[in-house]
Amino acid sequence: MDAYSLTEILVVIIVAVIAGLVHGIFGLGFPIIATPLVALVTDVKTAILLTLAPNIAVNLWSMLRGGNWGESLGRYWYVAAWMLVGSVLGTLLLVRLDPNPFRLLLALTLVLYLLSDQIKRLDFGVIRRHPGTSGSAAGLAAGLLGGTVNVGGPVLMIYFLELRVAPLVVVQSMNLSFLLGKSAQAATFGVAGMLGSSLLLLSVPVVIVALAGLRAGMWVRERVTADAYRGWLRGVLWVLSATLVVQFLLNWDVGIGK
């Protein structure tokens, strides 16, 4: 990889702090925040590469912190395993299909879930009645969406919100899933020879500032109740659904223009 400009370096460092803070508060969100912001000064592929190392570091710390891994990782490991499978399939779909419609599909799913109390025919209670099967399906769907539109976390949020598990369990389980997906992505980039020395050198300070932002966000999360945390997550889902619709429309316009 070529050397990065001073503007790219400064943007990546600032964005890493912000994305780490958001991830620390909600337990997810680093790639959702970091990738599009860094892509403002570079291309999307380079943005993914520049944020890959801090993303993995944030996922790893979020997963390991807090102890009680038996309940979190031992109980929900299969969700992460199915997400890994879905990520591979999603990447294959990305090569062959236009990923833009998947954004609208995910946004629709989020809105239906958030309005499920008002739409009585929608029964998300099946998640509580069949947590194993629904967890496998959620992991596979999250991987497919992560591989196609780089946003798989909201599906896992729906799953864990419906189970009403403790915030620590939510964070650790989701970040195990994210960690497997990003590690596979890093391995793929490595095999392709895309992890150059400039990238590795820049990754060191970016990882440090991302973890600093993450720790600040964790400090905030530790001081709210479980019910308040679930309310915040529902708010994040509304914001994400609106963002996905906007992204769909912007990319749809580009497609028509071509």
DRENLUM-751978 format. One record per atom (N, C-alpha, C): atom name; residue number from 0; x, y, z. Coordinates in steps of 0.1 Angstrom, whole numbers. Layout:
% residues N
tikol  fimi  c1  c2  c3
CA  NUM  X  Y  Z
...
//
This chain:
% residues 258
tikol  fimi  c1  c2  c3
N  0  8  -12  0
CA  0  0  0  0
C  0  9  12  0
N  1  4  23  -6
CA  1  12  35  -6
C  1  10  42  7
N  2  19  51  10
CA  2  19  59  22
C  2  6  67  22
N  3  1  69  34
CA  3  -12  77  36
C  3  -9  92  38
N  4  -18  100  33
CA  4  -16  115  35
C  4  -19  119  49
N  5  -14  131  53
CA  5  -16  136  66
C  5  -31  137  69
N  6  -39  142  59
CA  6  -53  143  61
C  6  -60  130  64
N  7  -56  119  57
CA  7  -61  106  59
C  7  -58  101  73
N  8  -46  104  78
CA  8  -41  99  91
C  8  -49  106  102
N  9  -51  119  101
CA  9  -58  127  111
C  9  -72  123  111
N  10  -79  121  100
CA  10  -93  117  99
C  10  -95  104  106
N  11  -86  94  103
CA  11  -87  81  108
C  11  -86  81  123
N  12  -76  89  129
CA  12  -74  89  143
C  12  -87  96  150
N  13  -92  107  145
CA  13  -103  113  151
C  13  -116  104  150
N  14  -118  98  139
CA  14  -129  89  137
C  14  -128  77  146
N  15  -116  72  148
CA  15  -114  60  157
C  15  -119  63  171
N  16  -116  75  176
CA  16  -120  79  189
C  16  -135  79  190
N  17  -141  86  180
CA  17  -156  87  180
C  17  -163  74  179
N  18  -158  65  170
CA  18  -164  52  168
C  18  -162  43  180
N  19  -150  44  186
CA  19  -147  37  198
C  19  -157  41  210
N  20  -159  54  211
CA  20  -168  58  221
C  20  -182  53  219
N  21  -187  53  207
CA  21  -201  48  204
C  21  -201  33  207
N  22  -191  26  203
CA  22  -191  11  205
C  22  -190  8  220
N  23  -183  16  227
CA  23  -182  14  242
C  23  -196  16  248
N  24  -204  25  244
CA  24  -217  28  250
C  24  -227  17  246
N  25  -227  13  234
CA  25  -238  4  229
C  25  -233  -10  227
N  26  -220  -13  227
CA  26  -215  -26  225
C  26  -214  -30  210
N  27  -217  -21  201
CA  27  -215  -23  187
C  27  -214  -9  180
N  28  -211  -9  167
CA  28  -212  4  160
C  28  -199  9  154
N  29  -187  3  158
CA  29  -175  8  153
C  29  -174  9  137
N  30  -177  -2  130
CA  30  -176  -2  116
C  30  -187  7  109
N  31  -199  7  116
CA  31  -210  15  110
C  31  -206  30  111
N  32  -199  35  121
CA  32  -195  49  122
C  32  -182  51  114
N  33  -172  42  116
CA  33  -159  45  111
C  33  -158  44  96
N  34  -164  34  90
CA  34  -162  32  75
C  34  -167  43  67
N  35  -179  48  68
CA  35  -184  59  59
C  35  -177  72  62
N  36  -173  75  74
CA  36  -166  87  77
C  36  -152  87  71
N  37  -144  77  73
CA  37  -131  76  67
C  37  -132  76  52
N  38  -143  70  46
CA  38  -144  69  32
C  38  -147  83  26
N  39  -149  93  34
CA  39  -151  107  29
C  39  -138  112  24
N  40  -126  107  29
CA  40  -113  112  24
C  40  -106  102  16
N  41  -112  90  15
CA  41  -105  80  7
C  41  -116  71  1
N  42  -113  60  -5
CA  42  -123  51  -11
C  42  -127  41  0
N  43  -138  33  -3
CA  43  -144  25  7
C  43  -135  13  11
N  44  -128  7  1
CA  44  -119  -4  4
C  44  -108  0  13
N  45  -102  12  10
CA  45  -91  17  19
C  45  -97  20  33
N  46  -109  26  33
CA  46  -115  29  46
C  46  -117  16  55
N  47  -121  5  48
CA  47  -122  -8  56
C  47  -108  -13  60
N  48  -98  -11  52
CA  48  -85  -15  56
C  48  -79  -7  67
N  49  -81  6  67
CA  49  -76  15  77
C  49  -83  13  91
N  50  -95  8  91
CA  50  -103  6  103
C  50  -103  -8  108
N  51  -96  -17  100
CA  51  -97  -31  103
C  51  -90  -35  117
N  52  -78  -30  119
CA  52  -71  -34  131
C  52  -78  -28  144
N  53  -82  -15  144
CA  53  -89  -10  156
C  53  -102  -17  158
N  54  -109  -21  147
CA  54  -121  -28  148
C  54  -120  -41  155
N  55  -109  -49  151
CA  55  -106  -61  158
C  55  -103  -59  173
N  56  -95  -49  175
CA  56  -91  -46  189
C  56  -103  -42  198
N  57  -112  -34  192
CA  57  -124  -30  200
C  57  -133  -42  202
N  58  -134  -51  192
CA  58  -142  -63  194
C  58  -137  -72  205
N  59  -123  -74  204
CA  59  -117  -83  214
C  59  -118  -78  228
N  60  -115  -65  230
CA  60  -116  -60  244
C  60  -131  -60  249
N  61  -140  -57  240
CA  61  -154  -57  244
C  61  -159  -71  248
N  62  -153  -81  241
CA  62  -157  -95  243
C  62  -151  -100  257
N  63  -139  -96  259
CA  63  -132  -102  271
C  63  -134  -95  284
N  64  -138  -82  283
CA  64  -140  -74  295
C  64  -153  -78  303
N  65  -152  -78  316
CA  65  -163  -80  324
C  65  -165  -94  330
N  66  -156  -104  325
CA  66  -157  -118  330
C  66  -170  -124  327
N  67  -174  -135  334
CA  67  -186  -142  332
C  67  -188  -147  318
N  68  -176  -152  312
CA  68  -177  -156  298
C  68  -185  -169  296
N  69  -186  -177  306
CA  69  -193  -189  305
C  69  -208  -187  300
N  70  -214  -177  306
CA  70  -228  -174  303
C  70  -229  -167  289
N  71  -219  -159  286
CA  71  -220  -151  274
C  71  -215  -159  262
N  72  -202  -163  262
CA  72  -196  -170  251
C  72  -200  -185  250
N  73  -200  -191  261
CA  73  -203  -205  262
C  73  -217  -208  258
N  74  -226  -199  262
CA  74  -240  -201  259
C  74  -244  -197  245
N  75  -238  -187  239
CA  75  -242  -182  226
C  75  -232  -183  215
N  76  -222  -193  217
CA  76  -212  -194  207
C  76  -217  -198  193
N  77  -228  -205  193
CA  77  -233  -209  180
C  77  -238  -198  171
N  78  -242  -187  178
CA  78  -246  -175  170
C  78  -234  -170  162
N  79  -222  -169  169
CA  79  -210  -165  162
C  79  -206  -174  151
N  80  -208  -187  154
CA  80  -204  -197  144
C  80  -212  -196  131
N  81  -225  -194  133
CA  81  -234  -192  121
C  81  -231  -179  114
N  82  -227  -168  122
CA  82  -224  -156  116
C  82  -212  -157  107
N  83  -202  -165  111
CA  83  -190  -168  103
C  83  -194  -174  89
N  84  -203  -184  90
CA  84  -208  -190  78
C  84  -216  -180  69
N  85  -224  -172  75
CA  85  -231  -162  68
C  85  -222  -152  61
N  86  -211  -148  68
CA  86  -202  -138  63
C  86  -196  -143  50
N  87  -192  -156  50
CA  87  -186  -162  37
C  87  -197  -162  26
N  88  -209  -166  29
CA  88  -219  -166  19
C  88  -223  -152  14
N  89  -223  -142  24
CA  89  -226  -128  20
C  89  -215  -122  11
N  90  -202  -126  14
CA  90  -192  -121  5
C  90  -193  -126  -9
N  91  -197  -139  -10
CA  91  -199  -145  -23
C  91  -211  -138  -30
N  92  -221  -135  -23
CA  92  -232  -128  -29
C  92  -228  -114  -34
N  93  -220  -107  -26
CA  93  -215  -94  -29
C  93  -208  -94  -42
N  94  -201  -104  -45
CA  94  -194  -105  -58
C  94  -203  -106  -70
N  95  -215  -112  -68
CA  95  -224  -115  -79
C  95  -236  -106  -79
N  96  -240  -100  -68
CA  96  -253  -93  -68
C  96  -250  -78  -64
N  97  -260  -70  -67
CA  97  -260  -56  -62
C  97  -264  -56  -47
N  98  -255  -51  -38
CA  98  -258  -52  -24
C  98  -268  -42  -19
N  99  -272  -32  -28
CA  99  -280  -21  -23
C  99  -294  -26  -18
N  100  -301  -35  -25
CA  100  -314  -39  -20
C  100  -314  -45  -6
N  101  -302  -51  -2
CA  101  -301  -57  11
C  101  -302  -46  22
N  102  -298  -34  19
CA  102  -300  -23  28
C  102  -314  -20  31
N  103  -322  -20  21
CA  103  -337  -18  23
C  103  -343  -29  30
N  104  -339  -41  27
CA  104  -344  -53  34
C  104  -341  -52  49
N  105  -329  -49  53
CA  105  -326  -48  67
C  105  -333  -37  73
N  106  -335  -25  67
CA  106  -342  -14  72
C  106  -357  -18  75
N  107  -363  -25  66
CA  107  -377  -30  67
C  107  -378  -39  79
N  108  -368  -48  81
CA  108  -368  -58  92
C  108  -367  -50  105
N  109  -359  -40  106
CA  109  -358  -32  118
C  109  -370  -25  122
N  110  -377  -19  112
CA  110  -389  -11  114
C  110  -400  -21  119
N  111  -401  -32  112
CA  111  -412  -42  116
C  111  -410  -47  131
N  112  -397  -49  134
CA  112  -394  -53  148
C  112  -398  -42  158
N  113  -394  -30  155
CA  113  -397  -18  164
C  113  -411  -15  166
N  114  -419  -19  155
CA  114  -434  -17  156
C  114  -442  -29  159
N  115  -435  -40  163
CA  115  -441  -53  165
C  115  -452  -52  176
N  116  -450  -43  186
CA  116  -460  -42  196
C  116  -473  -36  191
N  117  -472  -28  181
CA  117  -484  -22  175
C  117  -490  -31  164
N  118  -481  -39  157
CA  118  -486  -48  147
C  118  -487  -62  153
N  119  -499  -65  158
CA  119  -500  -77  166
C  119  -498  -90  159
N  120  -499  -90  146
CA  120  -497  -102  138
C  120  -482  -107  138
N  121  -473  -97  141
CA  121  -459  -101  141
C  121  -455  -106  155
N  122  -450  -118  155
CA  122  -447  -125  167
C  122  -432  -128  168
N  123  -425  -119  174
CA  123  -411  -121  176
C  123  -408  -129  189
N  124  -419  -133  196
CA  124  -418  -142  207
C  124  -412  -155  204
N  125  -412  -159  191
CA  125  -407  -172  187
C  125  -392  -172  191
N  126  -385  -161  192
CA  126  -371  -161  196
C  126  -370  -166  210
N  127  -379  -162  219
CA  127  -378  -167  233
C  127  -382  -181  234
N  128  -392  -186  225
CA  128  -396  -200  226
C  128  -386  -209  220
N  129  -378  -205  210
CA  129  -369  -213  203
C  129  -355  -206  202
N  130  -349  -203  214
CA  130  -337  -195  213
C  130  -325  -201  205
N  131  -324  -214  205
CA  131  -313  -220  197
C  131  -315  -219  182
N  132  -326  -223  177
CA  132  -329  -222  163
C  132  -329  -207  158
N  133  -336  -199  166
CA  133  -336  -185  162
C  133  -322  -178  163
N  134  -314  -183  172
CA  134  -300  -177  173
C  134  -292  -181  161
N  135  -293  -193  157
CA  135  -286  -198  145
C  135  -291  -190  133
N  136  -304  -188  132
CA  136  -309  -180  120
C  136  -304  -166  121
N  137  -304  -160  133
CA  137  -300  -146  135
C  137  -285  -145  131
N  138  -277  -154  135
CA  138  -263  -154  132
C  138  -260  -155  117
N  139  -268  -164  110
CA  139  -266  -166  96
C  139  -271  -153  89
N  140  -282  -147  93
CA  140  -287  -135  86
C  140  -278  -123  89
N  141  -272  -122  101
CA  141  -263  -111  104
C  141  -250  -113  95
N  142  -246  -125  94
CA  142  -234  -127  85
C  142  -236  -124  71
N  143  -248  -128  66
CA  143  -252  -124  52
C  143  -252  -109  50
N  144  -258  -102  59
CA  144  -259  -88  58
C  144  -246  -81  60
N  145  -238  -86  69
CA  145  -225  -81  71
C  145  -216  -83  59
N  146  -217  -94  52
CA  146  -209  -96  40
C  146  -213  -88  28
N  147  -226  -84  28
CA  147  -231  -77  16
C  147  -231  -62  18
N  148  -236  -57  30
CA  148  -237  -43  33
C  148  -229  -38  45
N  149  -221  -47  51
CA  149  -212  -44  62
C  149  -220  -39  74
N  150  -232  -43  75
CA  150  -240  -40  87
C  150  -248  -52  91
N  151  -243  -60  100
CA  151  -250  -72  105
C  151  -254  -71  119
N  152  -249  -62  127
CA  152  -251  -60  141
C  152  -266  -59  145
N  153  -274  -51  137
CA  153  -288  -49  141
C  153  -296  -62  142
N  154  -293  -72  134
CA  154  -300  -85  135
C  154  -297  -91  148
N  155  -285  -91  153
CA  155  -281  -97  166
C  155  -288  -88  177
N  156  -289  -75  175
CA  156  -295  -67  185
C  156  -310  -71  187
N  157  -317  -74  177
CA  157  -331  -78  178
C  157  -331  -91  185
N  158  -322  -101  182
CA  158  -322  -114  189
C  158  -320  -112  204
N  159  -310  -105  208
CA  159  -307  -104  222
C  159  -316  -95  230
N  160  -322  -85  223
CA  160  -332  -76  229
C  160  -344  -84  233
N  161  -348  -93  223
CA  161  -360  -101  225
C  161  -358  -111  237
N  162  -346  -117  238
CA  162  -343  -126  249
C  162  -342  -119  262
N  163  -340  -106  262
CA  163  -339  -97  274
C  163  -327  -102  283
N  164  -316  -105  277
CA  164  -304  -109  285
C  164  -297  -97  290
N  165  -288  -99  300
CA  165  -281  -87  306
C  165  -272  -80  296
N  166  -271  -67  297
CA  166  -262  -59  288
C  166  -248  -65  286
N  167  -242  -70  296
CA  167  -229  -76  295
C  167  -229  -88  286
N  168  -239  -96  287
CA  168  -240  -108  278
C  168  -242  -104  264
N  169  -251  -94  262
CA  169  -253  -88  248
C  169  -240  -84  242
N  170  -233  -76  249
CA  170  -220  -70  244
C  170  -210  -81  241
N  171  -208  -90  250
CA  171  -198  -101  248
C  171  -202  -110  237
N  172  -214  -114  236
CA  172  -218  -124  226
C  172  -218  -117  212
N  173  -222  -105  211
CA  173  -222  -98  198
C  173  -208  -96  193
N  174  -199  -92  202
CA  174  -185  -89  198
C  174  -177  -102  195
N  175  -181  -113  201
CA  175  -175  -126  196
C  175  -178  -128  182
N  176  -191  -126  178
CA  176  -195  -127  164
C  176  -188  -118  155
N  177  -187  -105  159
CA  177  -180  -95  151
C  177  -165  -99  149
N  178  -159  -104  160
CA  178  -145  -107  160
C  178  -142  -118  150
N  179  -150  -128  150
CA  179  -148  -139  140
C  179  -149  -134  126
N  180  -159  -125  123
CA  180  -161  -120  110
C  180  -150  -111  106
N  181  -145  -102  114
CA  181  -134  -93  111
C  181  -121  -101  110
N  182  -119  -111  118
CA  182  -107  -119  117
C  182  -106  -126  104
N  183  -117  -131  99
CA  183  -118  -138  86
C  183  -115  -128  75
N  184  -120  -116  77
CA  184  -118  -105  67
C  184  -103  -102  66
N  185  -97  -100  78
CA  185  -83  -97  79
C  185  -74  -108  72
N  186  -78  -121  75
CA  186  -71  -132  69
C  186  -72  -131  53
N  187  -84  -128  49
CA  187  -86  -127  34
C  187  -77  -116  28
N  188  -77  -104  35
CA  188  -69  -93  30
C  188  -54  -97  30
N  189  -50  -104  41
CA  189  -36  -108  42
C  189  -32  -117  31
N  190  -40  -127  28
CA  190  -37  -136  17
C  190  -36  -129  3
N  191  -45  -118  2
CA  191  -45  -110  -10
C  191  -33  -101  -11
N  192  -25  -100  0
CA  192  -13  -91  0
C  192  -17  -76  2
N  193  -28  -73  8
CA  193  -33  -60  10
C  193  -29  -53  23
N  194  -23  -61  32
CA  194  -19  -55  45
C  194  -5  -51  45
N  195  -2  -39  39
CA  195  11  -34  37
C  195  17  -28  49
N  196  30  -24  49
CA  196  37  -19  60
C  196  32  -6  65
N  197  28  3  55
CA  197  22  16  59
C  197  9  14  67
N  198  1  5  63
CA  198  -11  2  71
C  198  -8  -3  85
N  199  1  -13  86
CA  199  4  -18  99
C  199  10  -8  108
N  200  18  1  103
CA  200  24  12  111
C  200  14  22  116
N  201  5  25  107
CA  201  -6  35  111
C  201  -16  28  121
N  202  -17  15  120
CA  202  -27  8  129
C  202  -24  9  144
N  203  -11  11  147
CA  203  -7  11  161
C  203  -13  23  169
N  204  -11  36  164
CA  204  -18  47  171
C  204  -33  47  170
N  205  -38  42  159
CA  205  -53  42  157
C  205  -59  32  167
N  206  -53  21  169
CA  206  -58  11  179
C  206  -58  17  193
N  207  -47  24  196
CA  207  -46  31  209
C  207  -57  41  212
N  208  -60  49  202
CA  208  -70  60  204
C  208  -84  53  204
N  209  -86  43  195
CA  209  -99  36  195
C  209  -102  30  208
N  210  -92  23  214
CA  210  -94  17  227
C  210  -97  28  238
N  211  -91  39  237
CA  211  -93  50  247
C  211  -108  55  246
N  212  -113  56  233
CA  212  -127  60  231
C  212  -136  49  236
N  213  -132  36  234
CA  213  -140  25  239
C  213  -142  25  254
N  214  -130  27  261
CA  214  -131  27  275
C  214  -140  38  281
N  215  -139  50  274
CA  215  -148  61  279
C  215  -163  57  277
N  216  -166  51  265
CA  216  -180  46  263
C  216  -184  36  273
N  217  -175  27  276
CA  217  -179  16  286
C  217  -182  23  300
N  218  -174  33  303
CA  218  -177  40  316
C  218  -191  46  316
N  219  -196  51  305
CA  219  -210  56  304
C  219  -220  44  306
N  220  -217  33  298
CA  220  -226  22  298
C  220  -228  15  312
N  221  -217  15  319
CA  221  -217  9  333
C  221  -226  16  343
N  222  -230  29  339
CA  222  -237  37  349
C  222  -252  39  345
N  223  -257  30  336
CA  223  -271  30  332
C  223  -277  17  336
N  224  -290  17  338
CA  224  -297  4  341
C  224  -299  -4  329
N  225  -303  -17  331
CA  225  -305  -26  320
C  225  -317  -21  311
N  226  -327  -16  318
CA  226  -339  -12  310
C  226  -335  1  302
N  227  -328  10  308
CA  227  -323  22  300
C  227  -314  18  288
N  228  -306  8  291
CA  228  -297  3  280
C  228  -305  -2  268
N  229  -315  -11  271
CA  229  -324  -16  261
C  229  -331  -5  253
N  230  -335  5  261
CA  230  -342  17  254
C  230  -332  24  245
N  231  -320  25  249
CA  231  -310  32  240
C  231  -308  23  228
N  232  -307  10  229
CA  232  -305  1  218
C  232  -317  3  208
N  233  -329  4  213
CA  233  -340  6  204
C  233  -339  19  196
N  234  -334  29  203
CA  234  -332  42  196
C  234  -321  41  186
N  235  -311  33  188
CA  235  -300  31  178
C  235  -306  24  166
N  236  -315  14  168
CA  236  -321  7  157
C  236  -329  16  148
N  237  -336  26  154
CA  237  -344  36  146
C  237  -334  44  138
N  238  -323  48  144
CA  238  -314  56  136
C  238  -307  48  125
N  239  -304  36  128
CA  239  -298  27  118
C  239  -308  25  106
N  240  -320  22  109
CA  240  -330  20  99
C  240  -331  32  89
N  241  -332  44  95
CA  241  -332  56  87
C  241  -320  58  79
N  242  -308  55  85
CA  242  -296  56  77
C  242  -295  46  66
N  243  -300  34  68
CA  243  -300  24  57
C  243  -309  28  45
N  244  -320  34  48
CA  244  -329  39  38
C  244  -323  50  30
N  245  -316  59  37
CA  245  -309  70  30
C  245  -298  65  21
N  246  -290  55  26
CA  246  -280  49  18
C  246  -286  42  6
N  247  -297  35  8
CA  247  -303  28  -4
C  247  -307  38  -14
N  248  -314  49  -10
CA  248  -318  59  -20
C  248  -306  66  -27
N  249  -296  69  -20
CA  249  -284  75  -26
C  249  -278  66  -36
N  250  -276  53  -33
CA  250  -270  43  -42
C  250  -280  40  -54
N  251  -293  41  -51
CA  251  -303  38  -62
C  251  -302  49  -72
N  252  -301  62  -68
CA  252  -299  73  -77
C  252  -287  72  -85
N  253  -276  67  -79
CA  253  -263  65  -87
C  253  -265  55  -97
N  254  -272  44  -94
CA  254  -274  33  -103
C  254  -283  38  -115
N  255  -293  46  -112
CA  255  -301  51  -123
C  255  -293  61  -132
N  256  -285  69  -126
CA  256  -277  78  -133
C  256  -267  71  -143
N  257  -263  59  -140
CA  257  -255  52  -149
C  257  -262  46  -161
//
